[in-house]
Amino acid sequence: MTAWWRNAVIYQVYVRSFADGDGDGVGDLIGVRDRLPYLARLGVDAVWLTPFYPSPMADFGYDVADYRDVDPLFGTLADAKALIDEAHDLGLRLIFDIVPNHTSSAHPWFQEALRGENRDRYIFRDRPNDWESIFGGPAWTQVEDGQWYLHLFDSSQPDLNWDNQEVRAEFESILRFWLDLGVDGFRVDVAHGMVKPRDLPDIGHSGQTRLIGSEPVPYFDNDGVHDIHRAWRRILDSYPGERVGVAEAWAPTPERLALYVRPDELHQAFNFHYLFTPWDAAELRQVIDSSLATASSVGAPTTWVLSNHDVKRHVTRYGSLARGRAAALLTLALPGSAYVYQGEELGLPEVLDLPNDLLQDPQRLRDPDSGRDGCRVPLPWTRESGWQDPWLPIPGDWASLSVEAQEGDPGSTLELYRRALRLRRDIDGELVWHDSPEGTLVFSRGDVVCAVNLTGEAVDFGVEGELLIASDVPGAADSAAWWKVKCLP
């Protein structure tokens, strides 16, 4: 067993915005397949694809109408199989998104439920409680006969009832369908949300979404989800080649998050506590230590995530490209597995000025500032964008950030990532902190030292050795560097 996933770098592809293979302005599986050599050259180990299943696209594919096929917008089932096979030929593994908390309202099961048939597959009640939708407004919608159904997200995404054994059996069959096709694992959407308390208790106040990830809420992180993940782990382990499960789990503490990656559950869980830590040395050190300790307590690797399709890109969150580049070197030097969101290797910022009439994310209805369209703008492959009429406009000033512009430029962010990912393969050992000036971080792993200056002033770290890589002049404000040393500072 290689346990490849323990220190893998996994690249997230947001399919509709990655690469367009048929010229209709929307990314697709053919486009992903065409760009696999780019990902192999980048140096990642695996690729995670967001949903491409048949869907009305009310939430861009996270409202699934058929879990065993490909939406014509993205291609065909044959395209999915060809993508898996070609990725494997290039030494890449493929992870598909699975969405088990809810289906689309267009799913045949929910259409049956609307006719009054087999409603126990979903959560229907005669009276709603006070739960609020993640996308804003009540989490309940009334149907014609007077009953209400639960939807923690959009009203077109009814929540499944995981106390129903038919639901459990159906998803186990879905997993086997894709595993038989050759997929290497699954990213489990809302892995913390499938099981709800049977009495559906009121919360008693509004503004509930602000608690998610920091305080307990009754509809998330219930202990019953772990039985589901154990059953799924047994299925994954029954296939050759180390197939994996990755939890998108929002938990109020790192200790609760660690429960999702116990030895008989999923392999990884996204570390959102790290993602949302500000650009501050003390706070980053604290969350790194906490993450490593809690993951280690259950024998799991920690994951490190800077950006994804649901949050503002980290270049914008941190306030500058310099900080974004330094954060990348900090992240890639840490022990465990790292995730790279498409475009962060180009240093892309959040697009904050999309025209209102083009915004499509349902989450913006809760709060216009929380809309996710700006991190989903298509990837610029050429100086002219490489797209024909993309579904969201690509800023003109991204020409200098395009793959074409950065390719072969030793000072570019793309080449910084390529070099860091090559070097990362030779970094081994436990993390050891070293004394450093206030506002900085210095640690070693084996004979490699990583030093990060999070201050606005230059710092002399006094590290002697072979400089391996730097985001800027070593010690410059908001910079990071790696050295290979004989004597540690």
Secondary structure, 3 states (H helix, E strand, C coil): CCCHHHCCEEEEECHHHHCCCCCCCCCCHHHHHHCHHHHHHHCCCEEEECCCCCCCCCCCCCCCCCCCCCCCCCCCHHHHHHHHHHHHHCCCEEEEEECCCECCCCCHHHHHHHCCCCHHHECEECCCCCCECCCCCECEEECCCCCEEECCCCCCCCEECCCCHHHHHHHHHHHHHHHHHCCCEEEECCCCCCCCCCCCCCCCCCCHHHHCCCCCCCCCCCCCHHHHHHHHHHHHHCCCCCCEEEECCCCCCHHHHHHHHCCCCCCEECCHHHHCCCCCHHHHHHHHHHHHHHHHHCCCCCEEECCCCCCCCHHHHHCCHHHHHHHHHHHHHCCCEEEEECCHHHCCCCCCCCCHHHCCCHHHHCCHHHCCHHHCCCCCCCCCCCCCCCCCCCCHHHHHHCHHHHCCCCCCHHHHHHHHHHHHCCCCCCCEECCCCCCEEEEEECCEEEEEECCCCCCCCCCCCEEEEECCCCCCCCEEEEEECCCCC
